Structures are given as structure tokens and as C-alpha cells.
Amino acid sequence: MDASDGGEGRGAALTIRAAAVRLGAYRWVEQRLFELTGAWAGAPGLGDAARVHLFEASAQHAWHAQLWADRLPVLAGVDPERLTRPVGGWAPALLAALEPGEVPEPSPGAKEARGLRFVAGLAVEVLPRLVGSYRGFERRLVPVTDGPSIRALTLVLRDVEVEQAAAVQLLGGLEGSAAAEAWAHALGDRMVHHHGDLFPWPEADSAW
């Protein structure tokens, strides 16, 4: 299944359990993005424009995580905190690889910095896939029953799309961006090869 979670048109409505799984996974990924963007905003070697971008993104992701936490349904015998977890291996593996301590130093003489590699990872791998997954989720929501989630998703999706566009624009003005983007694409290819897609959504009767 690709990041868009299906083809064009509206899919079947989600069960409460299936929606809870997705909301918990989105809360988890937004929390991780809050942590990562905040950590990189304070890392050495970034210009002022990149720092401001990442500080603003970090605050947005923290708010997104809270929006999804507020939408988690109350299920009998299920702790809402236990729902906050990734689905599948792709997202945790990719985001772990983008930790400040994990992104390798470029080879001697290379023009891209480690921080630029992180921005490129967001712009060309993480955020496009997250937008695709949110779009798929949007097609499964029903206005009559999912009004609060639709309103939250509208806000979150707008923010993520704006963040992605800003990251792409930022990369366009920095030396070494092409090399950083190539590194990010190679990282994404490795992750998909070993772990599958970003959100391999389970069926409602699975162990998830």
C-alpha cells in the first residue's frame, strides 16, 4: 500500500478501533517530529533561516500531537497512551535515522552540512509521505460522524503542506542542497526496502 492509502475517491468508513489506531499513530509521528525538529534547531552548523524554520515546525508538530491526543476515542479496556505508537517499521526507522547523532558527517570537501541533510530528509521523504497518508485518512472520514477529526485534519494537513513547501524553498537557496536531497532519497529508498511503507495500515481485526 502506498503512502496515499488507496486510490482516488472516498474509501469505506473506519471503525472506531481502526480510527483509534490511526489517530494514535499520527500522534506518535507528530511527537517524534516535534522532538526531531526541536533538536536540530539547536544543533550547530545551521544558518539562521533554517533554525527559525525548524523552531516554528517544532511548535506546530507539538500542537498537532495534542490535537490527535484530543481526538483519541475512549475504548473499554484500552489506555489511550497505549494507542500512541507507530504502525509498522518504516516511520520509526526513518525518524531514528534522522536523529542528530545518527546523520553521518558528509565526506571531506562536500558542500552539504549534516543539518541540511536533515532538512532535506523532511522535505523530500518524511513530509511528502505524511501528507499522502493524511490524504488517505481524509478519504476515510465521514462528515456526519467524524466532524471533529475532519476539522483537526484540515488544520494539520494545511500546516504540514506549508512546512514542506517552506523546507523545499529553503533548500533551493542553500549551497549543497542537491547533494543533501540525494542523500535523503537514498535513505528513504533503504528504509522502504527494509521496512515497507510509512503506514502499512492493519485490518480492523488484526493484532493492532
N, C-alpha and C positions, 0 to 999 in steps of 0.2 A: 504494500500500500504506500502511495507517495504522500508527500507532506500535505497535500491538499485534501487528503482524507476523502477521496472519491471524485466522481466526475462532476459535470455541471448539473445544476438543478438542486432541489431540496431533497435530502435523504429522509429516511424514516426517523420519527421522533425517538429520542433517547429515553430509556427507562431511568428512574431515579438513581438506581445503582450505577448505571453506565455514566450518567451525568456527574455523579459524585466522583467517580474515578478520574474523569477528565478535569474537573474543577480542581481536584487535589493535585493532579499532575501540573496543571497550569500554575497553581500557587507555588509548587516546588520550583519550577523553572524560573518564575519571576523572582523568587527569593534568591536563587543562585545568581541570576543576572544582577540583582541588587548588590550582592556581595562582590562579584567579579568587577563590575564597573566601578564600584567604590574603591576596591583595592588598587586597580590600575590607575585611577585618577590621582592617587598619591604616589605612584611609582616614579622613579627617576627616569629621565630621558624623554619625557613627553613635552610638547610645546603647550603654550597656554590655551590655544584653541581646543586642542584635544582634551586637556584637563577639564575645561569648562563643559565640553560635550559629555564627558563621562560622569562628572558630578551631577549634571542635570539628569542624565539617563538613570543613574543610580537611584535618585529620589523618585523618579517615575516608576521604576520597577518595584520599589518598596510599596508604593501606593497600589500598584497592580496586584501584588501579592495579597494585600489587605482586602482589596475588592473581591478576589476569588475566595479568600477565607470567609468573608461575609456571606458568600453565596453557597457555601458547602451545606448540603442538606443534613438534617438530623436523622440518622438511621439507627434503628434499635440495635443495641449491642456493638455499635461501631464508634470508636473515638475519632472525632473529626481530625485530630492531629495525625492519626494513622493513615488518613487518606492523602496527606501531603507527602507524596513520594513520586518518583518518576515511573513511567511505564516503559519497559524495555531498556536496552543498554546504551542506545546511541546518545541520548541527551546527556546523561551523567558522564559518559566517557569523553564526549567533546568538551563539555564545560570544564571537566577536570584537566584536560589537556591545555586549556586556556588560562589556568591559574598562573599568577606571576612567577611562581617557582618552577613551572613546567615548560613555559615557552622558551625554546633554546635561543641562545645568542646567535645572530647571523654570522656567517663566515667573515673573516677579516677582509676589510675593503668593501663589504656590502653596504648599500645605502639605506636599507630599511632598518629601523630600530625595533627592539622587542615590543615596545608599546604600540608601534604601528602595526605589527603583526596581530596584536590583539584586536585593534580597531578593525582591521581587515577581516579577521575571523567573525566579528559581529556582523559586518556589513555584507559579506558575501556568503556566509554559511549559516550562522545562528538565526539572525533576524528574518531572512527570507523564508527559512523553513518554519519559523514560529508563525509568521504571517500566514503561510499556507495552511498550517494546522488550525489556526484561529478561523480562517475562512471555511475550512471543512466543518468545524464546530458550529459556525454560524448557520450552515445549511441544515443542521440537525435540530435547531431550536425552533420552537413553536410559539408564536406571539401570545396565544391565549394562556399558555401555562408557564412560559419561560421569560416573561416580561423583564423581571429584574436581571436575569443573566444576559438578556439581549442588550439592555441598557449598559451594563458593565462592559460587555464585549465591545460595544460600539466605541466606548471611551478608550479601552485598552488597545484595540486594533488601530485606532487613529494614532495613538501615541507611538506604537511600535513602528508603524509605517513612516511617521515623521522622523523617528530616531534613525531608521535605516537610511532614509534619504539624506539626512544630515551627515551620517557616517560616510556615505558614498561621496558626498560633496567634499567632506573634509579630506578624504583620501586623495581626491583629484587635485588638491592643491599642495600635496606634500611629496617631497622627493623620496623615492624608494617605494611608492605605493604599489607599482606594478609587481615588484618582487614580493611585497607583503601579501598581495592578493593571491599570487601564485602559491605562496606557502600555505595560505588559508585554504585554498581549493584542494591542495594536496592532502592537508589534514582532514578535511571533510570527506574526501574520497576514501581515505584509510578507515575512517570511523564507520562509514556506511558499509564498507566491505566487511568489516569485522563485527559490527553490532547491529546492522539493519537500519531502518529509517528512524526519524526522530521520535515519532509517536506511533508505534505499532499497536493500535487500539485493540483491546481484547473484546471478545464477545461477552454479553452480559452474564453468561453462566460460567465464565472461566474463573480461575483461582483469584484473579484480581477483583 
